[in-house]
Amino acid sequence: DDKHLHEFQFPTGDAVIRIGLSGLDPFEDDDKTMASWETPLKDWFPGAQGQCVYVYDFGDDWIHRVTLESRRPAEPRGRYPRCTGGERRGPPEDVGGPHGYLQFLEALSNPRHEDHRMYKEWIGVPWDAEDFRPGDVEFSSPSRRLRWAGLG
């Protein structure tokens, strides 16, 4: 839901190029992170293939490896970005990082778990961690994100 600071990290020899929203944190003196609205990620993948690390929600530290498998010309009338694959449903916001998510899944799967009712009420909808459909992944508009950041 784009509620937390995040960044993409591109290793380059001895250094790491950081691109994201972390530079907006008023409590951090971070002049090492390039603003994601000024620096296209595509410019940092070295060629047709490459990898970077994506960190979401500093503190909870959801860490993902992003792999660019190929580059192709855009399809006429295609919508971008778009999700082309994946595994498992994304965790709900503010579930407490990877450790909290495991607790959440454990409690939801066991009606006798002491936190089962609390998590069920908190999430408010049926939850199946295996339910993943690429077409259901939504990307927010860049202009909305810039307005949220006070830059648009």
C-alpha positions as CSV (number, residue, x, y, z in Angstrom):
1,D,0.0,0.0,0.0
2,D,3.1,2.3,-0.2
3,K,2.6,3.3,3.5
4,H,6.2,3.0,4.5
5,L,9.7,4.1,3.5
6,H,11.4,1.8,1.0
7,E,14.3,1.7,-1.3
8,F,15.9,-0.3,-4.1
9,Q,19.5,-1.2,-3.6
10,F,21.9,-1.8,-6.6
11,P,25.3,-3.2,-5.7
12,T,28.1,-1.6,-7.7
13,G,31.5,-2.9,-6.7
14,D,32.3,-1.6,-3.2
15,A,29.2,0.6,-2.9
16,V,25.5,0.3,-3.0
17,I,23.3,2.7,-5.1
18,R,20.1,3.4,-3.1
19,I,16.9,4.7,-4.8
20,G,13.7,5.2,-3.0
21,L,11.6,7.2,-0.5
22,S,14.0,6.8,2.4
23,G,15.3,10.3,1.7
24,L,11.9,11.7,2.8
25,D,12.3,10.6,6.4
26,P,12.5,13.8,8.4
27,F,14.4,11.9,11.2
28,E,17.2,10.6,8.9
29,D,20.0,12.6,7.4
30,D,20.1,10.6,4.2
31,D,21.8,12.3,1.3
32,K,23.0,8.9,0.0
33,T,19.6,7.8,-1.3
34,M,18.4,9.1,-4.7
35,A,14.8,10.1,-5.0
36,S,12.8,7.4,-6.9
37,W,10.8,10.1,-8.7
38,E,14.0,11.6,-10.2
39,T,15.9,8.4,-11.0
40,P,14.3,5.7,-13.2
41,L,15.1,2.2,-11.9
42,K,15.7,1.0,-15.5
43,D,18.8,3.2,-15.7
44,W,20.5,1.1,-12.9
45,F,20.0,-2.4,-14.4
46,P,23.3,-2.9,-16.3
47,G,21.7,-4.6,-19.3
48,A,18.9,-6.8,-20.4
49,Q,19.2,-8.8,-17.1
50,G,20.1,-7.9,-13.6
51,Q,19.1,-7.9,-9.9
52,C,18.6,-5.5,-7.1
53,V,17.3,-5.7,-3.5
54,Y,14.1,-4.0,-2.5
55,V,13.6,-3.2,1.1
56,Y,10.1,-2.1,2.3
57,D,9.1,-0.8,5.7
58,F,12.3,0.0,7.5
59,G,12.3,-1.6,10.9
60,D,10.1,-4.5,9.8
61,D,12.5,-5.0,6.8
62,W,10.6,-6.8,4.1
63,I,13.6,-7.7,1.9
64,H,13.0,-8.9,-1.7
65,R,15.3,-9.8,-4.5
66,V,14.1,-8.2,-7.8
67,T,15.3,-9.9,-11.0
68,L,15.1,-8.3,-14.4
69,E,14.8,-11.3,-16.7
70,S,14.6,-9.5,-20.0
71,R,13.6,-6.3,-21.8
72,R,11.0,-6.1,-24.5
73,P,9.4,-3.4,-26.4
74,A,6.2,-2.1,-24.8
75,E,3.0,-3.6,-26.1
76,P,0.6,-1.2,-27.8
77,R,-2.1,-0.2,-25.3
78,G,-0.3,-2.3,-22.6
79,R,-0.5,-1.1,-19.0
80,Y,2.8,-0.7,-17.1
81,P,4.0,-1.6,-14.6
82,R,2.4,-5.0,-14.4
83,C,3.0,-8.1,-12.4
84,T,3.7,-11.2,-14.6
85,G,4.1,-13.8,-11.9
86,G,4.8,-14.6,-8.3
87,E,4.0,-16.9,-5.4
88,R,1.7,-16.4,-2.5
89,R,-0.4,-13.5,-1.5
90,G,1.4,-10.4,-0.1
91,P,1.1,-10.0,3.7
92,P,-1.2,-7.3,5.1
93,E,0.3,-3.9,6.0
94,D,1.7,-3.6,9.6
95,V,1.6,-7.3,10.4
96,G,5.0,-7.0,12.1
97,G,7.5,-8.0,9.4
98,P,8.4,-11.5,8.4
99,H,8.3,-12.8,12.0
100,G,4.9,-11.2,12.7
101,Y,3.5,-12.6,9.4
102,L,4.5,-16.1,10.4
103,Q,2.6,-15.6,13.7
104,F,-0.4,-14.2,11.9
105,L,-0.5,-17.2,9.5
106,E,-0.1,-19.7,12.4
107,A,-2.9,-18.0,14.4
108,L,-5.3,-17.8,11.4
109,S,-4.8,-21.5,10.5
110,N,-5.5,-22.7,14.0
111,P,-9.0,-21.8,15.5
112,R,-7.7,-22.8,18.9
113,H,-4.8,-20.4,18.8
114,E,-5.1,-17.7,21.5
115,D,-4.8,-14.9,18.8
116,H,-7.0,-16.5,16.2
117,R,-10.1,-14.4,16.8
118,M,-8.0,-11.1,17.1
119,Y,-6.3,-11.7,13.8
120,K,-9.5,-12.7,12.1
121,E,-11.2,-9.5,13.2
122,W,-8.1,-7.4,12.4
123,I,-7.9,-8.7,8.8
124,G,-11.6,-8.5,8.3
125,V,-11.8,-10.7,5.2
126,P,-11.1,-14.4,4.5
127,W,-7.3,-14.8,4.2
128,D,-5.6,-17.5,2.1
129,A,-1.8,-17.0,1.8
130,E,-1.7,-19.3,-1.2
131,D,-4.2,-17.2,-3.2
132,F,-2.1,-15.3,-5.7
133,R,-3.2,-14.0,-9.1
134,P,-0.9,-11.6,-11.0
135,G,-3.8,-9.7,-12.4
136,D,-5.0,-8.7,-8.9
137,V,-1.7,-6.9,-8.2
138,E,-2.3,-3.1,-8.4
139,F,0.3,-0.4,-8.9
140,S,-0.4,3.1,-7.7
141,S,-0.1,5.9,-10.2
142,P,3.3,7.8,-10.0
143,S,1.5,11.2,-9.8
144,R,-0.5,10.0,-6.7
145,R,2.7,8.9,-5.1
146,L,4.4,12.2,-5.8
147,R,1.4,14.1,-4.3
148,W,1.6,11.8,-1.2
149,A,5.3,12.7,-0.9
150,G,4.4,16.5,-1.2
151,L,6.2,16.8,-4.5
152,G,3.4,16.8,-7.0
